[in-house]
């Protein structure tokens, strides 16, 4: 039985479905052949990997099949047009992210390639193929042809339960996410809020400075790690005649950076350390003979260098608030929090850090996931003990999901109605931090009225607080900047006025043969500037955004829904109720090191639905 995570191959495709980078791992393929020989499996051609041309063609065929099936908005959900053997036939939403491909060979055989972890980042599709046992592939093949629908009662097999037995899928997702961040240049460290002070120096400053990050030990903002941006040669890949360059405006893919990272992070197809900052530091600096770990401790892979300098531990509790505000008696408001605890442990040697993570009883923490360096016993009640051996630099100690332990940070309503064909009247009435009892600083708070299908000509109205500006497709109300709120004090804000749009008109897409109502000339020009319009991509985008042609007549937004979005960042509170007591943090071996704990709250999907219009809402299950 296979254990651990092994990657057979990976592919990166551009938005024309051409493979622009691929990597296969012969050592893992040898494991695959051995597994096939033990199970005498040859009927599914499990051990055969396609070339890049066949793989790109199969991926493109899958997208076209989804369009024909009408399941583009939910790749894993069975619809009446679904055919046996497809991902949608399995009828499990996870099939949107763990997909299969049928590789068509010249001899007429259809070779099933599964499980492929799909991660879309920018203009790229990253697909990772982990090693699983042939019996798992056979199980999936049976699901693709069974008459039962998804996790039906009485069904012998289901995709979700099968994936629970495959930890390699989790590893493949981690690989895909890291590679996606690298190819688009988003390799940043988590934010740890600290006071500005001189650098503590030591080996870490030397290392991080050598890879282009200044004052990493004291910075408060995440800094993107430099990724080489050498020009792509434009050489065609095997079996294609397509350049590596994606659409205009996106970042070019640097193959040398990818090859270097893959060779170090997952040698021979086995993921070891997916930290881009660690890998960059190792390649740039190497190792010193003087930097030797204690004889009685094993140095973990996530801490390739030992820290020297002033010792301290920093924690930042980062809540992200998601809300849907309806202001309707029949629909309750929805407020949830996703968050993480970021940490930076500047400690010499290889110490262990222990702490109790606590939260209010009203917080209802629903899930906790931890960094691999953490050892976590079963938790109970309102406390969770954690012991961890901290990595180098900033890292995410844990992720969590919770319900809001206090009231919503921004509460109120938004109304918008059309007074004429091209003019709408709106009203906002908001209460900010009502009843909150801790001092906090609001770095910014902004409300945006988006109108992606109408061009804003002008607006009238003066808010009670803040400033207003507009773009071509939105009106932005900047309410607060760098405002400190004392205990129990709230801010009331109102804004009423009118917004005028450009005249409504129909526009016919060239070569598409269909009329798209309400899309203005300027909209089409902006979408097609710099390159020819890809009609198939245009239609797919509209389907993904749930924009059927019949609903494009809505003067506001998608499917007759209109809303305003709220974005904010606050320093000081913890809406989740999660807290860390600095006095309860212990270090072994014992050392005197100050413990600093900070908290910040940012907005996620924070939506004020128009109370005068239609709005989507999840049905409440009957008791």
VEXDREN-2710 file (C-alpha; in Angstrom, 1 decimal):
% VEXDREN-2710
k/r/px/py/pz
1/UNK/0.0/0.0/0.0
2/UNK/1.3/3.4/-1.0
3/UNK/2.0/6.0/1.8
4/UNK/3.0/9.6/1.5
5/UNK/2.6/12.0/-1.4
6/UNK/4.2/11.4/-4.8
7/UNK/3.7/13.5/-7.9
8/UNK/3.7/11.7/-11.2
9/UNK/3.5/14.7/-13.4
10/UNK/2.4/18.3/-13.6
11/UNK/1.3/20.5/-16.5
12/UNK/0.7/24.3/-16.9
13/UNK/-1.6/25.4/-19.7
14/UNK/-2.3/28.9/-20.9
15/UNK/-5.8/30.3/-21.6
16/UNK/-5.7/28.8/-25.1
17/UNK/-5.4/25.3/-23.6
18/UNK/-1.8/24.8/-24.8
19/UNK/0.8/23.2/-22.5
20/UNK/3.5/25.8/-21.9
21/UNK/5.3/23.8/-19.1
22/UNK/5.3/20.2/-18.0
23/UNK/7.4/18.0/-15.8
24/UNK/7.3/14.2/-15.3
25/UNK/9.0/12.3/-12.6
26/UNK/10.5/8.9/-13.8
27/UNK/11.2/7.7/-10.2
28/UNK/7.5/8.0/-9.4
29/UNK/6.5/6.4/-12.7
30/UNK/8.6/3.4/-11.7
31/UNK/6.6/3.2/-8.5
32/UNK/3.5/3.3/-10.6
33/UNK/4.6/0.5/-12.9
34/UNK/5.4/-1.7/-9.8
35/UNK/2.0/-1.0/-8.4
36/UNK/0.3/-2.0/-11.7
37/UNK/2.3/-5.2/-11.9
38/UNK/1.3/-6.2/-8.4
39/UNK/-2.4/-5.7/-9.2
40/UNK/-2.0/-7.0/-12.7
41/UNK/-3.6/-3.8/-14.0
42/UNK/-3.2/-3.0/-17.7
43/UNK/-6.8/-2.5/-18.9
44/UNK/-6.9/1.2/-17.9
45/UNK/-3.3/1.9/-19.1
46/UNK/-2.7/3.5/-15.7
47/UNK/1.0/3.8/-16.1
48/UNK/1.0/5.6/-19.5
49/UNK/1.4/9.4/-19.4
50/UNK/0.4/11.5/-22.5
51/UNK/2.6/13.9/-24.3
52/UNK/1.9/17.6/-24.0
53/UNK/0.0/17.8/-27.3
54/UNK/-2.4/15.0/-26.4
55/UNK/-2.8/16.4/-22.9
56/UNK/-3.7/19.9/-24.1
57/UNK/-6.1/18.5/-26.6
58/UNK/-7.9/16.4/-23.9
59/UNK/-8.2/19.4/-21.6
60/UNK/-9.7/21.5/-24.4
61/UNK/-12.1/18.7/-25.3
62/UNK/-13.2/18.5/-21.7
63/UNK/-14.1/22.2/-21.6
64/UNK/-16.0/21.9/-24.9
65/UNK/-17.9/18.9/-23.5
66/UNK/-18.9/20.9/-20.4
67/UNK/-20.3/23.6/-22.7
68/UNK/-22.4/21.1/-24.6
69/UNK/-23.6/19.5/-21.4
70/UNK/-24.7/22.9/-20.1
71/UNK/-22.8/22.2/-16.8
72/UNK/-20.2/25.0/-17.2
73/UNK/-21.4/26.6/-14.0
74/UNK/-20.9/23.5/-11.9
75/UNK/-18.5/21.0/-13.4
76/UNK/-19.2/18.3/-10.9
77/UNK/-23.0/18.4/-11.0
78/UNK/-25.0/16.0/-13.1
79/UNK/-27.5/17.6/-15.5
80/UNK/-29.8/16.1/-18.1
81/UNK/-27.2/16.5/-20.8
82/UNK/-24.4/14.7/-18.8
83/UNK/-23.0/11.6/-20.4
84/UNK/-21.6/8.5/-18.8
85/UNK/-17.9/8.7/-18.2
86/UNK/-17.8/12.4/-17.5
87/UNK/-16.9/14.2/-14.3
88/UNK/-20.4/15.7/-14.1
89/UNK/-21.9/12.2/-14.2
90/UNK/-20.2/11.4/-10.9
91/UNK/-22.3/14.3/-9.5
92/UNK/-20.0/15.5/-6.8
93/UNK/-18.9/19.2/-6.5
94/UNK/-15.4/18.2/-5.7
95/UNK/-15.1/17.0/-9.3
96/UNK/-14.7/20.7/-10.2
97/UNK/-11.3/20.5/-8.7
98/UNK/-10.3/16.9/-9.0
99/UNK/-10.9/16.1/-12.6
100/UNK/-10.3/13.3/-15.1
101/UNK/-9.2/13.4/-18.7
102/UNK/-9.6/10.9/-21.5
103/UNK/-6.5/10.8/-23.6
104/UNK/-7.4/9.7/-27.2
105/UNK/-4.8/7.5/-28.8
106/UNK/-4.5/6.9/-32.5
107/UNK/-5.4/3.2/-32.0
108/UNK/-8.8/4.3/-30.8
109/UNK/-8.3/3.6/-27.0
110/UNK/-9.5/6.0/-24.4
111/UNK/-7.0/6.2/-21.6
112/UNK/-8.5/7.6/-18.3
113/UNK/-6.1/10.0/-16.5
114/UNK/-7.2/10.6/-12.9
115/UNK/-6.9/12.1/-10.3
116/UNK/-5.9/15.5/-11.8
117/UNK/-5.9/18.3/-9.3
118/UNK/-7.0/21.5/-11.2
119/UNK/-6.0/24.9/-9.9
120/UNK/-6.6/28.1/-11.9
121/UNK/-4.4/31.1/-11.2
122/UNK/-4.5/34.1/-13.4
123/UNK/-4.4/33.0/-17.1
124/UNK/-3.0/29.6/-16.2
125/UNK/-4.4/26.2/-15.5
126/UNK/-2.2/24.2/-13.2
127/UNK/-2.8/20.4/-13.2
128/UNK/-1.1/18.0/-10.8
129/UNK/-1.3/14.2/-11.1
130/UNK/-0.5/12.5/-7.8
131/UNK/0.2/8.8/-7.5
132/UNK/-2.7/6.7/-6.3
133/UNK/-3.1/2.9/-6.4
134/UNK/-4.7/1.3/-9.5
135/UNK/-7.7/0.1/-7.4
136/UNK/-8.6/3.7/-6.7
137/UNK/-8.6/4.5/-10.4
138/UNK/-10.9/1.5/-11.0
139/UNK/-13.3/2.7/-8.3
140/UNK/-13.5/6.1/-10.0
141/UNK/-14.0/4.5/-13.4
142/UNK/-17.0/2.6/-12.0
143/UNK/-18.5/5.8/-10.6
144/UNK/-18.3/7.4/-14.0
145/UNK/-20.6/4.7/-15.4
146/UNK/-22.9/3.9/-12.5
147/UNK/-26.6/4.7/-12.7
148/UNK/-26.8/6.1/-9.2
149/UNK/-26.4/9.9/-8.9
150/UNK/-23.6/11.1/-6.6
151/UNK/-23.8/10.2/-2.9
152/UNK/-27.1/8.5/-3.3
153/UNK/-28.5/6.5/-0.4
154/UNK/-27.5/2.9/-0.8
155/UNK/-24.7/3.7/-3.3
156/UNK/-21.7/1.5/-2.7
157/UNK/-19.1/4.1/-3.7
158/UNK/-18.9/7.9/-3.7
159/UNK/-16.1/10.3/-4.8
160/UNK/-15.9/12.2/-1.6
161/UNK/-15.4/9.1/0.5
162/UNK/-12.9/7.7/-1.9
163/UNK/-10.8/10.9/-1.7
164/UNK/-10.7/10.7/2.1
165/UNK/-8.5/7.6/1.6
166/UNK/-6.1/9.5/-0.6
167/UNK/-3.9/12.0/1.4
168/UNK/-1.9/12.5/-1.8
169/UNK/-4.7/14.7/-3.0
170/UNK/-4.1/17.2/-0.2
171/UNK/-0.4/17.2/-1.1
172/UNK/-1.2/17.8/-4.8
173/UNK/-3.4/20.8/-3.9
174/UNK/-0.5/22.3/-1.9
175/UNK/1.8/21.8/-4.8
176/UNK/-0.7/23.4/-7.3
177/UNK/-1.3/26.4/-5.1
178/UNK/2.4/27.1/-4.6
179/UNK/3.2/26.7/-8.3
180/UNK/0.2/29.0/-9.1
181/UNK/1.6/31.7/-6.8
182/UNK/5.0/31.4/-8.4
183/UNK/3.9/31.7/-12.0
184/UNK/1.8/34.9/-11.3
185/UNK/4.4/36.4/-8.8
186/UNK/2.3/36.2/-5.6
187/UNK/4.8/34.5/-3.4
188/UNK/4.3/36.6/-0.3
189/UNK/4.6/35.8/3.4
190/UNK/1.7/36.2/5.8
191/UNK/1.4/39.6/7.4
192/UNK/2.6/40.0/11.0
193/UNK/1.8/43.4/12.5
194/UNK/4.7/44.8/14.5
195/UNK/5.9/48.2/15.6
196/UNK/8.4/49.9/13.4
197/UNK/11.9/49.5/14.9
198/UNK/15.5/49.0/13.8
199/UNK/16.3/45.6/12.4
200/UNK/17.4/43.0/14.9
201/UNK/20.2/41.8/12.5
202/UNK/21.5/38.3/12.7
203/UNK/21.7/35.6/10.1
204/UNK/18.1/36.0/9.0
205/UNK/18.6/39.6/7.9
206/UNK/21.6/38.5/5.9
207/UNK/19.7/35.8/4.2
208/UNK/16.5/37.8/3.4
209/UNK/18.5/40.8/2.3
210/UNK/20.4/38.6/-0.2
211/UNK/17.2/37.5/-1.9
212/UNK/15.8/41.0/-2.1
213/UNK/13.7/41.4/1.0
214/UNK/14.8/44.3/3.2
215/UNK/14.1/44.4/6.9
216/UNK/12.0/41.3/6.8
217/UNK/12.3/40.8/10.6
218/UNK/10.5/44.1/11.4
219/UNK/8.2/44.8/8.4
220/UNK/4.5/45.1/9.0
221/UNK/3.4/44.6/5.4
222/UNK/4.0/41.4/3.3
223/UNK/6.6/41.9/0.5
224/UNK/6.5/39.9/-2.7
225/UNK/9.5/37.8/-3.2
226/UNK/11.4/38.5/-6.4
227/UNK/10.9/36.1/-9.2
228/UNK/13.1/36.4/-12.2
229/UNK/11.3/37.8/-15.2
230/UNK/13.6/36.8/-18.0
231/UNK/11.9/37.0/-21.4
232/UNK/10.3/33.8/-22.7
233/UNK/11.8/32.8/-26.0
234/UNK/8.5/31.9/-27.5
235/UNK/9.6/28.5/-28.6
236/UNK/6.7/26.2/-29.5
237/UNK/6.0/23.3/-27.2
238/UNK/5.8/19.8/-28.5
239/UNK/2.9/19.2/-30.8
240/UNK/1.8/22.9/-30.8
241/UNK/2.6/26.1/-32.6
242/UNK/1.6/28.4/-29.8
243/UNK/3.8/30.9/-28.0
244/UNK/4.3/30.7/-24.2
245/UNK/3.0/34.2/-23.8
246/UNK/-0.5/34.5/-22.3
247/UNK/-3.0/37.2/-23.0
248/UNK/-1.8/40.9/-23.0
249/UNK/-1.3/42.3/-19.5
250/UNK/-0.5/39.0/-17.7
251/UNK/2.9/38.1/-16.3
252/UNK/5.2/36.0/-18.5
253/UNK/6.0/32.5/-17.3
254/UNK/9.6/31.9/-16.3
255/UNK/10.5/28.3/-16.8
256/UNK/13.9/28.5/-15.2
257/UNK/12.4/29.7/-11.9
258/UNK/9.9/26.8/-12.0
259/UNK/12.5/24.2/-12.8
260/UNK/14.8/25.5/-10.0
261/UNK/11.9/25.5/-7.4
262/UNK/10.6/22.0/-8.4
263/UNK/14.1/20.5/-8.3
264/UNK/14.6/21.7/-4.7
265/UNK/11.1/21.6/-3.3
266/UNK/10.0/18.2/-4.6
267/UNK/13.0/16.3/-5.8
268/UNK/12.1/13.1/-7.6
269/UNK/8.5/14.0/-7.3
270/UNK/8.3/13.9/-3.5
271/UNK/7.2/17.3/-2.0
272/UNK/9.5/18.1/0.9
273/UNK/9.4/21.9/1.5
274/UNK/7.0/24.1/-0.6
275/UNK/8.2/27.4/1.0
276/UNK/9.5/29.6/-1.8
277/UNK/11.3/31.9/0.7
278/UNK/13.2/28.9/2.2
279/UNK/14.2/27.5/-1.2
280/UNK/15.3/30.9/-2.4
281/UNK/17.4/31.5/0.7
282/UNK/19.0/28.1/0.4
283/UNK/19.9/28.5/-3.2
284/UNK/21.3/32.0/-2.7
285/UNK/23.2/31.6/0.6
286/UNK/23.9/27.9/1.0
287/UNK/24.9/26.6/4.4
288/UNK/27.7/27.6/6.8
289/UNK/29.7/25.0/8.8
290/UNK/29.3/27.2/11.8
291/UNK/25.5/26.9/11.7
292/UNK/25.1/23.5/13.3
293/UNK/21.9/22.5/15.2
294/UNK/22.1/21.1/18.7
295/UNK/23.3/17.5/18.8
296/UNK/20.2/16.2/20.6
297/UNK/17.7/17.8/18.2
298/UNK/16.8/17.1/14.6
299/UNK/16.5/20.1/12.4
300/UNK/13.2/20.2/10.6
301/UNK/12.9/20.9/6.8
302/UNK/10.8/24.0/7.4
303/UNK/13.7/25.7/9.3
304/UNK/16.8/25.4/7.2
305/UNK/18.6/28.1/9.1
306/UNK/19.0/28.8/12.8
307/UNK/18.2/32.3/14.0
308/UNK/20.7/34.5/15.8
309/UNK/19.8/37.8/17.4
310/UNK/17.3/39.5/19.7
311/UNK/14.7/36.9/20.6
312/UNK/10.9/37.5/20.5
313/UNK/7.6/36.0/19.3
314/UNK/5.0/37.8/17.4
315/UNK/1.4/36.7/16.9
316/UNK/-1.2/38.3/14.7
317/UNK/-4.9/37.2/14.8
318/UNK/-6.3/38.0/11.4
319/UNK/-10.1/37.9/11.0
320/UNK/-11.8/38.1/7.6
321/UNK/-15.5/39.0/7.9
322/UNK/-18.0/37.8/5.3
323/UNK/-21.5/39.2/5.5
324/UNK/-24.7/39.4/3.6
325/UNK/-26.9/42.2/4.9
326/UNK/-30.5/42.2/3.8
327/UNK/-32.4/44.5/6.2
328/UNK/-35.5/42.4/5.7
329/UNK/-37.7/40.8/8.4
330/UNK/-38.1/37.5/6.4
331/UNK/-34.4/37.1/5.7
332/UNK/-31.8/37.0/8.5
333/UNK/-28.5/38.6/7.9
334/UNK/-25.5/36.2/7.5
335/UNK/-22.1/36.9/9.2
336/UNK/-19.3/34.4/9.2
337/UNK/-15.5/34.7/9.9
338/UNK/-12.6/33.0/8.3
339/UNK/-9.2/33.7/9.7
340/UNK/-5.7/32.7/10.6
341/UNK/-3.1/33.2/13.3
342/UNK/0.1/34.4/11.8
343/UNK/3.3/33.9/13.7
344/UNK/7.0/35.0/13.7
345/UNK/9.2/33.3/16.2
346/UNK/12.7/34.8/16.4
347/UNK/14.2/32.3/18.7
348/UNK/17.7/30.8/18.8
349/UNK/18.2/27.1/18.4
350/UNK/15.3/24.7/17.9
351/UNK/12.9/25.4/20.7
352/UNK/9.3/24.2/21.2
353/UNK/6.6/26.8/21.8
354/UNK/3.4/25.9/23.7
355/UNK/0.3/28.0/24.1
356/UNK/-3.4/27.7/24.8
357/UNK/-5.6/29.2/22.1
358/UNK/-8.9/30.4/23.7
359/UNK/-12.1/31.8/22.3
360/UNK/-15.5/33.1/23.6
361/UNK/-18.3/30.6/24.0
362/UNK/-20.4/32.7/21.6
363/UNK/-17.7/32.5/18.9
364/UNK/-18.6/28.9/17.9
365/UNK/-15.3/28.0/16.2
366/UNK/-16.3/25.4/13.7
367/UNK/-13.0/24.2/12.2
368/UNK/-9.3/24.4/12.9
369/UNK/-6.4/23.4/10.6
370/UNK/-2.7/23.7/11.6
371/UNK/0.7/24.1/10.1
372/UNK/2.7/20.9/9.8
373/UNK/5.1/22.0/12.6
374/UNK/2.2/22.0/15.2
375/UNK/1.3/19.1/17.5
376/UNK/-2.3/19.4/18.5
377/UNK/-4.2/17.2/20.9
378/UNK/-8.0/16.9/20.9
379/UNK/-9.6/20.2/21.9
380/UNK/-12.7/20.7/24.0
381/UNK/-14.9/23.6/25.1
382/UNK/-13.4/27.0/24.5
383/UNK/-9.7/26.1/24.5
384/UNK/-7.1/24.5/22.2
385/UNK/-3.6/23.6/23.3
386/UNK/-0.9/23.9/20.7
387/UNK/2.8/22.9/20.7
388/UNK/4.9/23.8/17.7
389/UNK/8.5/24.0/16.5
390/UNK/8.5/27.3/14.7
391/UNK/9.8/27.6/11.1
392/UNK/11.9/30.4/9.8
393/UNK/10.2/33.8/9.1
394/UNK/6.5/34.5/9.0
395/UNK/4.2/31.6/8.8
396/UNK/0.5/30.7/9.3
397/UNK/0.2/28.7/12.5
398/UNK/-3.5/27.9/12.0
399/UNK/-6.6/28.6/10.0
400/UNK/-10.1/28.7/11.4
401/UNK/-13.8/29.2/10.6
402/UNK/-16.1/30.9/13.2
403/UNK/-19.3/32.7/13.7
404/UNK/-19.0/36.4/14.7
405/UNK/-19.0/36.8/18.5
406/UNK/-20.1/40.4/18.3
407/UNK/-22.5/42.4/16.1
408/UNK/-21.6/43.2/12.5
409/UNK/-18.9/45.9/12.2
410/UNK/-21.0/47.8/9.5
411/UNK/-24.7/47.5/9.8
412/UNK/-27.5/49.3/7.9
413/UNK/-29.2/49.2/4.6
414/UNK/-28.8/50.2/0.9
415/UNK/-31.7/51.1/-1.4
416/UNK/-31.6/51.8/-5.1
417/UNK/-34.5/52.3/-7.6
418/UNK/-34.7/53.6/-11.1
419/UNK/-36.5/56.9/-11.5
420/UNK/-36.1/56.9/-15.2
421/UNK/-34.5/54.7/-17.9
422/UNK/-31.0/56.1/-17.3
423/UNK/-31.2/57.5/-13.7
424/UNK/-31.4/55.8/-10.3
425/UNK/-32.0/57.2/-6.8
426/UNK/-30.0/55.6/-3.9
427/UNK/-29.9/55.8/-0.1
428/UNK/-27.4/54.5/2.4
429/UNK/-27.9/54.5/6.2
430/UNK/-25.0/52.8/8.1
431/UNK/-23.9/52.4/11.7
432/UNK/-20.2/51.6/12.1
433/UNK/-18.9/49.6/15.1
434/UNK/-22.2/50.0/17.0
435/UNK/-21.8/48.7/20.6
436/UNK/-18.2/47.6/20.2
437/UNK/-16.4/47.9/23.5
438/UNK/-12.7/47.9/22.7
439/UNK/-10.6/50.7/21.2
440/UNK/-9.7/50.2/17.6
441/UNK/-8.2/52.0/14.6
442/UNK/-10.1/51.9/11.2
443/UNK/-7.4/52.2/8.5
444/UNK/-10.1/52.5/5.9
445/UNK/-13.7/51.9/5.2
446/UNK/-15.2/52.2/1.7
447/UNK/-18.6/51.4/0.2
448/UNK/-18.8/50.7/-3.6
449/UNK/-21.9/50.6/-5.8
450/UNK/-20.8/48.5/-8.8
451/UNK/-22.6/48.8/-12.2
452/UNK/-20.6/46.4/-14.5
453/UNK/-23.3/46.6/-17.3
454/UNK/-23.9/50.3/-17.2
455/UNK/-21.5/53.2/-17.7
456/UNK/-21.7/55.8/-15.0
457/UNK/-21.9/59.4/-16.4
458/UNK/-22.3/61.4/-13.2
459/UNK/-23.8/61.3/-9.7
460/UNK/-25.3/63.8/-7.3
461/UNK/-25.3/63.7/-3.5
462/UNK/-23.2/64.6/-0.5
463/UNK/-22.5/62.1/2.3
464/UNK/-22.7/63.0/5.9
465/UNK/-19.1/61.9/6.3
466/UNK/-16.3/61.0/3.9
467/UNK/-15.7/61.6/0.2
468/UNK/-17.2/60.2/-3.0
469/UNK/-15.7/59.5/-6.4
470/UNK/-16.8/57.5/-9.5
471/UNK/-15.2/55.3/-12.1
472/UNK/-16.8/54.2/-15.4
473/UNK/-18.7/51.4/-13.8
474/UNK/-18.9/52.2/-10.1
475/UNK/-19.5/54.9/-7.4
476/UNK/-17.1/54.7/-4.5
477/UNK/-17.8/56.2/-1.1
478/UNK/-14.7/56.5/1.1
479/UNK/-16.1/56.9/4.6
480/UNK/-13.2/56.7/7.0
481/UNK/-9.4/56.7/6.9
482/UNK/-7.1/56.2/9.9
483/UNK/-9.9/56.8/12.4
484/UNK/-9.6/55.8/16.0
485/UNK/-12.8/54.8/17.8
486/UNK/-13.0/54.9/21.6
487/UNK/-14.8/52.3/23.7
488/UNK/-18.5/52.0/23.0
489/UNK/-18.6/54.9/20.4
490/UNK/-20.1/54.2/17.0
491/UNK/-20.2/56.3/13.8
492/UNK/-23.4/57.0/11.9
493/UNK/-23.1/57.6/8.2
494/UNK/-25.8/58.5/5.6
495/UNK/-25.5/59.1/1.8
496/UNK/-28.4/59.8/-0.6
497/UNK/-28.4/61.0/-4.2
498/UNK/-28.8/60.0/-7.8
499/UNK/-26.6/58.3/-10.3
500/UNK/-27.0/58.8/-14.1
501/UNK/-26.0/56.2/-16.7
502/UNK/-25.1/56.4/-20.4
503/UNK/-28.1/55.6/-22.7
504/UNK/-29.1/51.9/-22.8
505/UNK/-28.5/50.2/-26.1
506/UNK/-28.0/46.7/-27.7
507/UNK/-24.8/45.6/-29.3
508/UNK/-24.2/42.7/-31.5
509/UNK/-21.0/40.7/-31.1
510/UNK/-19.1/40.3/-34.4
511/UNK/-19.0/36.7/-35.6
512/UNK/-21.0/35.4/-32.6
513/UNK/-24.4/35.6/-34.3
514/UNK/-26.2/36.5/-31.1
515/UNK/-27.3/39.8/-29.7
516/UNK/-26.1/40.7/-26.2
517/UNK/-28.5/43.2/-24.7
518/UNK/-27.1/46.1/-22.6
519/UNK/-23.5/45.7/-23.5
520/UNK/-22.2/49.1/-24.6
521/UNK/-19.7/49.8/-27.3
522/UNK/-17.2/51.0/-24.8
523/UNK/-17.6/47.7/-22.8
524/UNK/-16.8/45.6/-25.9
525/UNK/-13.9/47.7/-26.9
526/UNK/-12.3/47.4/-23.5
527/UNK/-12.7/43.7/-23.5
528/UNK/-11.3/43.2/-26.9
529/UNK/-8.6/45.9/-26.9
530/UNK/-5.1/44.6/-27.8
531/UNK/-6.3/41.3/-29.1
532/UNK/-9.1/39.7/-31.1
533/UNK/-12.2/38.7/-29.2
534/UNK/-12.3/35.0/-28.5
535/UNK/-16.0/34.3/-28.8
536/UNK/-15.8/31.0/-27.0
537/UNK/-14.0/32.5/-24.0
538/UNK/-16.5/35.4/-24.0
539/UNK/-19.5/33.1/-23.8
540/UNK/-17.8/30.9/-21.2
541/UNK/-17.1/33.9/-19.1
542/UNK/-20.7/34.9/-19.2
543/UNK/-21.8/31.4/-18.2
544/UNK/-19.4/31.2/-15.3
545/UNK/-20.7/34.6/-14.1
546/UNK/-24.3/33.3/-14.3
547/UNK/-25.1/35.7/-17.1
548/UNK/-27.6/34.0/-19.4
549/UNK/-28.5/36.1/-22.4
550/UNK/-32.1/36.5/-21.2
551/UNK/-31.0/38.2/-18.0
552/UNK/-28.6/40.7/-19.6
553/UNK/-31.5/43.1/-19.9
554/UNK/-31.3/43.9/-16.2
555/UNK/-30.1/47.5/-15.8
556/UNK/-28.0/46.9/-12.8
557/UNK/-26.1/43.7/-12.3
558/UNK/-26.2/40.0/-12.8
559/UNK/-29.6/38.3/-12.9
560/UNK/-31.5/41.3/-11.6
561/UNK/-29.5/41.4/-8.4
562/UNK/-28.2/44.8/-7.2
563/UNK/-25.9/45.3/-4.2
564/UNK/-23.1/47.4/-2.7
565/UNK/-19.9/46.1/-1.4
566/UNK/-18.1/47.2/1.8
567/UNK/-14.3/47.0/2.3
568/UNK/-12.5/47.8/5.4
569/UNK/-9.4/47.1/7.6
570/UNK/-9.3/47.6/11.3
571/UNK/-6.5/47.2/13.8
572/UNK/-7.3/46.2/17.4
573/UNK/-10.4/44.0/17.6
574/UNK/-10.9/40.3/17.2
575/UNK/-14.4/39.7/16.0
576/UNK/-14.0/35.9/16.1
577/UNK/-13.4/36.0/19.9
578/UNK/-10.1/34.0/19.5
579/UNK/-7.3/35.2/21.7
580/UNK/-3.8/34.4/22.9
581/UNK/-2.7/35.3/26.4
582/UNK/1.0/36.3/26.2
583/UNK/1.5/35.2/29.8
584/UNK/0.4/31.7/28.9
585/UNK/3.0/31.2/26.1
586/UNK/5.9/28.9/27.2
587/UNK/9.2/28.2/25.5
588/UNK/11.3/25.1/26.0
589/UNK/14.2/25.3/26.6
590/UNK/13.2/28.3/28.7
591/UNK/14.4/31.6/27.4
592/UNK/13.4/35.2/28.1
593/UNK/11.7/36.5/25.0
594/UNK/8.9/39.1/24.8
595/UNK/5.6/37.9/23.4
596/UNK/3.6/40.4/21.3
597/UNK/0.0/39.7/20.2
598/UNK/-1.9/41.9/17.8
599/UNK/-5.2/41.5/15.9
600/UNK/-6.7/42.9/12.7
601/UNK/-9.9/42.5/10.8
602/UNK/-10.4/42.9/7.1
603/UNK/-13.5/42.5/4.9
604/UNK/-14.1/39.5/2.7
605/UNK/-17.4/39.3/0.7
606/UNK/-19.2/42.0/2.6
607/UNK/-22.4/42.7/0.7
608/UNK/-25.3/45.1/1.3
609/UNK/-28.2/43.8/-0.8
610/UNK/-30.6/46.4/-2.3
611/UNK/-33.7/46.2/-0.1
612/UNK/-35.9/47.4/-3.0
613/UNK/-34.7/44.7/-5.4
614/UNK/-34.4/41.0/-5.7
615/UNK/-31.7/39.2/-3.7
616/UNK/-30.4/35.6/-3.4
617/UNK/-30.7/33.8/-0.1
618/UNK/-29.9/30.3/1.1
619/UNK/-32.9/28.3/2.2
620/UNK/-33.1/27.5/5.9
621/UNK/-33.4/23.7/6.7
622/UNK/-36.7/22.7/8.3
623/UNK/-36.4/21.4/11.8
END
